[in-house]
Every structure is written in C-alpha cells, then in structure tokens.
Amino acid sequence: QVSFKCRTKGFRGNIRLIAINDGWQKGAGLSIGGRFPADWKEYKKVFVMPEFKKDARFLIWVTATQGVAEFADIKLEAVEEAAK
C-alpha cells in the first residue's frame, strides 16, 4: 500500500508514486492528475508489487509544467495478501 499527503500551489502536471521491477519492465502504484488540492489531501492505494529478481525501485515521479507540489507522510507498507 502506498499513501501520502499532498498540497499544491498553481500546479499543473501529473504525480506518480510507483514501484518498478529491476528490469524496468513492469510497474504498479498510484498516478494522479487533473485538479490538485491547495490544502493537504491524503491519497492511498493498495497495489500488487511487480515481480522482480533482486530488487525493485520505488519512485516519486512528478511531471509538471508549472507550480509547486509539496508531499508529507509518504509511506510504502506491506498489507496482507489478498485471498486467492
């Protein structure tokens, strides 16, 4: 599960918090775009970690054309595996 708080000022762009496998072939996480909050807003998503051989990377990927984005309380934590 990934969660974080974000607030912005005049921000235009996209924000992604994503886990990518060691081959940079598969990724999963949270992507947000569109209207962003001026006051703190919490985002949260449960996702399945991509399979990897040795390790995986967790990235905060911001693509912006203008403005400021602030982040707080960024967490990546394991949750119980879904029942099969």
N, C-alpha and C positions, 0 to 999 in steps of 0.2 A: 504494500500500500504506500502510495506517495501522498503527502499532504504538505501544504504551505499556505502562508498568508501573503497577500499581495495588495499593494495600493499603487496608484499611478497618478501622474500629472501630465495631461496633454499627450498621452501615449497612443501611438498608432503602430500596430505590428502584431506579432504572434509570440507566444511564450510556450515552450515545451520543456517538460521535465521528463526525461526518457532514459530507460536502461537499454543499452546496446550490447549485443554479444561481442566476443573477442574477434570475430571475423567481420564485424561491422555489416552483417547481412540481415539481422533481424533486430527489431526494436519494439518496445512497448512502453506505455506510460500515459502521460496526460498532456494534451495540447489544448490551448485556449486561444481564442482570437475574438475580434469584434469589439464590443464595448467593455472597457475595463473600469474597475471601481476607483473612485477618488479616496474613499475610506477603506480601511483594512477589510478584506474579504477572505474567507478561508476556502480553499479548494482541496478536494480529496478524491482519490480514485484507487480502487483495488484493481490490479492487473496481474497477468501471468508473466513471470520473468522469462525472457527468451533463453533457450538452451545455449550453453556455452561450454568450451573445453577447459580453459584455465581460469578465465576471469571475465567479468563484464564491466562496463563503464556506465556511470550514471551522470548524465549531462543536464545542465540548465542551459537551454538553447533559446536565446532571445534574438528575434529578427525585428528590428524597429526602423521606422522612417522618421520618427520624431518622439520627443517626450522622455519622461523618466518613469521607471518601474522600480519599486522597492519590494524586497522579499524579507520575510521573517519566518522563524519556526519551520524551516524546511526539514521534513522527516521522510526517511525511507525505512519502512519496518516490515518484518515478516508477519503474515497473518496465517491462520490455519488454512491448510489446503482444502479446496472445495471437495465435497463428496463426489465420488465418481459414480 
